Amino acid sequence: MSQYSSPPPYYPRSSEAVPLIGSGKPSRRHQSLCVSVVLIALLIVTITIAISSFTPSNDPLDPDVRDRIRREWDIELHQHQREVLKRIDTQNRWHLEDDDRVRLREQWRMEAEEHKRGVEETRRREEQEKIILREKWGREVKEHEREVEERRRSEEQEEIILREKWGREVEEHEREVEERRRREEQETILLREKWAREVEEHEREVEERRRREEQEKILLREKWGREVEEHDREVEERRKHEEEERLRLNMFWTDLASHTCTTYATREYTARLVNVPSYYNRRVEACMATSVTIHGAEYTPKWCEDHGPNNVIGHWEIDQHEPDCASFWVWYKDFGCISPGSGQRRIEHYLDNIPSGGDWKEFCATTPASFRGMHFMGAEFCFTKNGATWGHWAIDDESCK
């Protein structure tokens, strides 16, 4: 702040309203700075007062501090009193338990003395009873010995009597055995003589019966021969008659057709017999006697079906020149011995070229196989695995024993 020792100079243009201090009016910036300083000072004072009011004082002369200390002492005093009461209660329980233990020891001592007296009394009674029992057993032993001695003497006397009786019975039995033996020998001699006579008579009867049977057999053979010759003549005459009649009627096969393979290298064929009169009642015989040419050879039907005139069906199973029906074995597999000591070896084959629609079991059982110097007409056991047919053989093998 500027100080003046003399009054300011007077200028005619100055007014009385011009202040005496300073040449001009304070600026707005100076005023806002003063206000900010005052506000900051007030804020610091307020924060200091607030912190002092929320922070507890530790001054013992402060009444609040003294009250807080008294309350803490009261809490500690109450806790101490509870601990003292607990300790007193524990000491009282200890005294009661000590009293109980003293009473129990006294009770146990009294019971032990009572038990000892009872044991001693029991021992004395048992000793007395043992003495009485020993005396009783002594008397019983002496009495038993007397009874045993008397029984022994009586048994010896009975044994002497029995030996004498057995001796008499043995002598009598030996006499009876000797007498029975003599009788049996005589009966055996008589029986042998009787059996010899019966054997001779039986042999004569057997020889006579054999001669009669031989004569009857000769007569029967002659009769059967005449009957067979007559039957053969009748069959031949009937065959000739049927053949003449069949030729006269001009029966023949038509609609010859091949079918599926029935077994290994065998195919089924069928045909229909035509020119069979409606009045002809031996159609099946004519069917079985009429042959057909297949693969350049003549075959008669295996069986016939009679469905009426002009519908007689013949069936053939041809096992010649049928390569499409010939299945065969491949992939020979030797699985070794079936089991140790079995004496058998397991062999398997895969069956190939099974005709379409054919029965795999039938083809497996009829397709021949040859291995290890042996020939088989088919597999011993057949099975399928993953759509393939396999044959199984169990053959004897000395190396598996």
C-alpha positions in Angstrom: 0.0 0.0 0.0 1.4 3.5 -1.0 1.7 6.1 1.7 1.6 9.8 1.0 3.3 12.4 3.2 1.6 15.3 1.6 -1.8 15.8 0.0 -2.1 14.9 -3.7 -1.6 17.7 -6.2 -4.6 19.5 -7.3 -5.6 19.4 -10.9 -8.3 21.6 -12.2 -9.8 18.7 -14.1 -10.1 16.4 -11.1 -13.4 15.9 -9.4 -14.4 15.7 -5.8 -15.7 12.2 -6.4 -12.2 10.9 -7.2 -10.9 8.7 -4.2 -8.0 9.8 -2.2 -6.2 6.4 -2.2 -5.2 5.0 -5.6 -5.4 6.6 -8.9 -8.2 4.2 -10.1 -10.9 1.5 -9.3 -9.7 -2.1 -8.2 -9.9 -4.5 -11.1 -12.4 -7.5 -11.3 -9.5 -10.1 -11.4 -8.1 -8.8 -8.1 -11.5 -9.1 -6.4 -12.1 -12.8 -7.6 -8.6 -13.8 -6.3 -9.3 -12.4 -2.9 -12.6 -14.2 -2.7 -10.9 -17.5 -3.7 -8.3 -17.1 -1.0 -10.9 -16.5 1.7 -12.9 -19.6 0.5 -9.9 -21.9 0.6 -9.1 -20.7 4.1 -12.6 -21.4 5.3 -12.5 -24.9 3.7 -9.3 -25.8 5.5 -10.6 -24.6 8.8 -13.8 -26.6 8.3 -11.9 -29.8 7.3 -9.6 -29.4 10.4 -12.6 -29.1 12.7 -14.4 -32.1 11.2 -11.3 -34.3 11.5 -10.7 -33.3 15.1 -14.4 -34.0 15.9 -14.3 -37.6 14.3 -10.8 -38.6 15.6 -11.0 -40.0 19.2 -8.8 -38.2 21.6 -6.5 -40.2 23.9 -6.2 -37.5 26.5 -7.0 -39.0 29.9 -8.3 -35.6 31.0 -10.9 -35.7 28.2 -14.3 -36.6 29.7 -15.2 -38.7 26.6 -12.0 -40.6 26.9 -12.6 -41.2 30.6 -16.1 -42.5 29.9 -14.8 -44.8 27.2 -12.1 -46.2 29.6 -14.7 -46.7 32.3 -16.9 -48.7 29.9 -14.0 -50.8 28.8 -13.1 -51.5 32.5 -16.7 -52.4 33.2 -16.7 -54.9 30.3 -13.4 -56.4 31.5 -14.7 -56.6 35.1 -17.8 -58.4 34.0 -15.6 -60.9 31.9 -13.3 -61.4 34.9 -16.3 -62.0 37.2 -17.6 -64.6 34.8 -14.2 -66.3 34.6 -14.1 -66.4 38.4 -17.5 -67.9 38.6 -16.6 -70.5 36.0 -13.4 -71.4 37.9 -15.3 -71.6 41.2 -17.9 -73.9 39.5 -15.1 -76.1 38.1 -13.5 -76.3 41.5 -16.9 -77.3 43.0 -17.3 -80.0 40.4 -13.8 -81.2 41.0 -14.6 -81.5 44.8 -17.8 -83.4 44.0 -15.9 -85.7 41.7 -13.2 -86.3 44.3 -15.9 -87.1 46.8 -17.5 -89.5 44.3 -14.2 -91.2 43.7 -13.6 -91.5 47.4 -17.0 -93.1 47.9 -16.4 -95.4 44.8 -13.0 -96.5 46.2 -14.6 -97.2 49.5 -17.5 -99.1 47.8 -15.0 -101.0 45.6 -12.9 -101.9 48.7 -16.0 -103.2 50.5 -17.2 -105.1 47.5 -13.7 -106.6 47.1 -13.7 -107.7 50.7 -17.2 -109.1 50.3 -16.1 -110.9 47.1 -13.0 -112.2 48.8 -15.1 -113.6 51.7 -17.6 -115.1 49.1 -14.8 -116.7 47.2 -13.3 -118.1 50.3 -16.7 -119.4 51.4 -17.3 -120.9 48.0 -13.8 -122.5 48.0 -14.5 -124.1 51.5 -17.9 -125.4 50.3 -16.3 -126.8 47.1 -13.5 -128.4 49.1 -16.1 -130.1 51.3 -18.2 -131.1 48.3 -15.0 -132.5 46.7 -14.2 -134.5 49.8 -17.8 -135.9 49.9 -17.6 -136.6 46.1 -14.2 -138.4 46.5 -15.6 -140.5 49.2 -18.8 -141.3 47.1 -16.6 -142.0 44.0 -14.4 -144.3 46.1 -17.5 -146.3 47.3 -18.8 -146.3 43.7 -15.5 -147.5 42.3 -15.2 -150.3 44.8 -18.8 -151.3 44.1 -18.2 -151.1 40.3 -15.0 -153.2 40.6 -17.0 -155.8 42.5 -19.7 -155.8 39.8 -17.1 -156.0 37.1 -15.4 -158.9 38.8 -18.8 -160.7 39.2 -19.7 -160.0 35.6 -16.3 -161.3 34.4 -16.7 -164.5 36.4 -20.3 -165.0 35.0 -19.1 -164.2 31.4 -16.2 -166.7 31.8 -18.7 -169.3 32.9 -21.1 -168.4 30.0 -18.1 -168.5 27.6 -17.2 -172.0 28.8 -20.8 -173.1 28.3 -20.9 -171.5 24.9 -17.6 -173.0 23.7 -18.9 -176.5 24.7 -22.2 -175.7 22.9 -20.4 -174.3 19.8 -18.2 -177.4 19.8 -21.2 -179.7 19.7 -22.9 -177.5 17.0 -19.7 -177.5 14.9 -19.4 -181.2 15.0 -23.1 -181.5 14.1 -22.7 -179.0 11.3 -19.7 -180.8 9.9 -21.6 -184.0 9.9 -24.5 -182.3 8.1 -22.1 -180.7 5.6 -20.5 -184.0 4.8 -23.9 -185.7 4.4 -25.1 -182.8 2.2 -21.9 -183.0 0.1 -22.4 -186.8 -0.5 -26.1 -186.2 -1.5 -25.1 -183.3 -3.8 -22.4 -185.5 -5.5 -24.9 -188.2 -6.0 -27.5 -185.7 -7.4 -24.8 -184.2 -9.6 -23.9 -187.6 -11.0 -27.6 -188.3 -11.7 -28.1 -184.8 -13.2 -25.0 -185.2 -15.5 -26.4 -188.5 -16.8 -29.8 -186.9 -17.3 -28.2 -183.8 -19.0 -26.2 -186.1 -21.2 -29.4 -188.0 -22.3 -31.2 -184.7 -22.8 -28.2 -183.2 -24.8 -28.2 -186.3 -27.1 -31.9 -186.1 -27.5 -31.7 -182.3 -28.2 -28.9 -182.8 -30.8 -31.1 -185.5 -32.5 -34.0 -183.1 -32.5 -31.9 -180.2 -33.8 -30.4 -182.3 -36.5 -33.9 -183.5 -37.5 -35.2 -179.9 -37.4 -32.3 -178.7 -39.5 -32.9 -181.4 -42.2 -36.6 -180.5 -42.3 -35.8 -176.8 -42.5 -33.2 -177.5 -45.3 -35.9 -179.4 -47.2 -38.4 -176.7 -46.6 -35.9 -174.1 -47.8 -35.2 -176.1 -51.0 -38.9 -176.3 -51.6 -39.4 -172.6 -50.9 -36.5 -171.6 -53.1 -38.0 -173.7 -55.9 -41.4 -172.1 -55.3 -39.9 -168.6 -55.1 -37.9 -169.2 -58.3 -41.1 -170.3 -60.1 -42.9 -167.2 -58.7 -40.0 -164.9 -59.6 -39.9 -166.3 -63.1 -43.7 -165.9 -63.4 -43.5 -162.4 -62.0 -40.7 -161.5 -64.4 -42.7 -162.9 -67.3 -45.7 -160.9 -66.2 -43.6 -157.7 -65.8 -42.0 -158.2 -69.1 -45.3 -158.8 -70.8 -46.8 -155.8 -69.1 -43.8 -153.7 -70.2 -44.0 -154.9 -73.7 -47.7 -154.3 -73.8 -47.3 -150.7 -72.3 -44.4 -150.0 -74.7 -46.5 -151.2 -77.7 -49.4 -149.2 -76.5 -47.2 -146.1 -75.8 -45.7 -146.4 -79.3 -49.1 -146.9 -80.8 -50.3 -143.8 -79.1 -47.1 -141.9 -80.1 -46.5 -140.3 -76.6 -43.5 -137.9 -76.5 -42.1 -135.1 -74.4 -42.5 -131.4 -75.1 -41.7 -128.1 -73.3 -38.3 -129.4 -72.0 -37.0 -126.7 -69.5 -34.0 -126.5 -67.3 -34.3 -125.1 -63.7 -32.0 -124.2 -60.8 -29.2 -126.4 -59.6 -30.3 -128.8 -56.9 -26.9 -130.1 -55.7 -23.3 -130.3 -56.8 -23.1 -130.5 -60.7 -26.8 -131.4 -60.9 -29.6 -129.5 -62.5 -33.3 -130.1 -62.5 -35.2 -130.5 -65.8 -38.9 -130.8 -66.5 -41.0 -131.7 -69.5 -44.7 -132.4 -70.4 -45.9 -135.7 -71.9 -48.3 -135.2 -74.8 -50.5 -137.4 -76.8 -51.8 -139.1 -73.6 -55.5 -140.2 -74.2 -58.0 -139.1 -71.6 -59.1 -142.7 -71.1 -55.5 -143.9 -70.4 -55.2 -144.7 -66.7 -51.5 -145.6 -66.6 -50.2 -142.1 -67.2 -47.5 -142.2 -64.5 -46.2 -145.6 -65.7 -46.0 -144.2 -69.2 -44.2 -141.1 -67.9 -41.6 -143.2 -66.0 -41.0 -145.4 -69.1 -40.7 -142.6 -71.7 -37.1 -141.2 -72.1 -35.9 -137.8 -73.2 -32.6 -136.7 -74.8 -30.6 -134.2 -72.7 -27.0 -133.3 -73.7 -27.0 -136.1 -76.3 -28.0 -138.8 -73.8 -31.3 -140.4 -73.0 -32.7 -140.3 -69.5 -35.9 -141.6 -67.9 -37.7 -139.3 -65.4 -36.8 -139.5 -61.7 -40.4 -138.9 -60.7 -43.7 -137.8 -62.4 -46.6 -135.7 -61.5 -50.0 -136.5 -62.9 -52.2 -133.4 -63.2 -54.6 -135.0 -65.7 -54.6 -135.8 -69.5 -52.0 -133.8 -71.4 -50.6 -132.5 -68.1 -48.3 -135.2 -67.0 -45.0 -133.6 -65.8 -41.7 -135.5 -65.7 -38.8 -134.4 -63.5 -35.1 -135.2 -64.2 -32.0 -134.5 -62.1 -29.1 -134.5 -64.5 -25.6 -134.8 -63.1 -23.7 -134.8 -66.4 -22.4 -131.9 -68.4 -23.6 -129.2 -65.9 -20.5 -127.0 -65.3 -22.6 -124.1 -64.1 -23.7 -126.2 -61.2 -20.2 -127.3 -60.2 -19.1 -125.5 -57.0 -15.5 -125.9 -55.8 -13.4 -125.5 -52.7 -10.7 -122.8 -52.4 -8.6 -121.1 -49.6 -7.4 -124.3 -47.8 -6.9 -123.4 -44.1 -5.1 -125.7 -41.5 -6.0 -124.5 -38.0 -3.8 -127.2 -36.3 -4.9 -129.6 -33.6 -8.4 -129.1 -32.2 -7.0 -129.5 -28.6 -3.9 -131.1 -27.0 -4.3 -134.8 -27.0 -7.5 -134.8 -29.2 -5.8 -136.7 -32.0 -7.7 -134.6 -34.6 -6.8 -131.7 -36.8 -9.2 -128.9 -37.9 -9.3 -128.1 -41.7 -11.5 -125.4 -43.3 -12.3 -124.6 -47.0 -14.2 -121.7 -48.6 -16.9 -122.9 -51.0 -16.9 -120.8 -54.3 -19.2 -120.7 -57.4 -22.5 -121.5 -55.6 -25.2 -121.2 -58.2 -27.7 -118.4 -57.8 -30.7 -119.7 -55.9 -28.9 -122.8 -54.8 -29.1 -124.2 -51.2 -25.7 -123.5 -49.7 -26.1 -126.4 -47.2 -26.8 -128.9 -50.0 -23.9 -127.7 -52.1 -21.5 -127.7 -49.1 -22.5 -131.2 -48.2 -22.2 -132.6 -51.8 -19.2 -130.8 -53.2 -16.2 -133.2 -53.2 -12.9 -132.2 -51.6 -9.4 -133.7 -51.6 -6.5 -132.8 -49.3 -3.7 -134.4 -47.3 -4.1 -137.6 -49.5 -7.8 -138.0 -48.5 -11.0 -137.6 -50.6 -14.3 -136.5 -49.1 -17.8 -136.4 -50.8 -18.6 -133.2 -48.9 -17.9 -131.2 -45.8 -18.5 -132.7 -42.4 -19.9 -129.5 -41.1 -21.0 -126.3 -42.9 -21.5 -122.8 -41.7 -21.7 -119.2 -43.1 -19.7 -116.2 -42.0 -20.2 -112.7 -43.4 -22.2 -114.1 -46.3 -19.5 -116.7 -47.2 -19.9 -120.5 -47.0 -17.2 -122.5 -45.2 -16.7 -126.3 -44.9 -15.2 -127.8 -41.8 -13.4 -131.2 -41.4 -12.0 -132.8 -38.3 -9.5 -135.4 -39.5 -7.5 -138.0 -37.5 -3.9 -136.9 -37.0 -1.3 -138.9 -35.0 0.8 -135.8 -34.4 -2.1 -134.3 -32.3 -2.1 -137.0 -29.7 
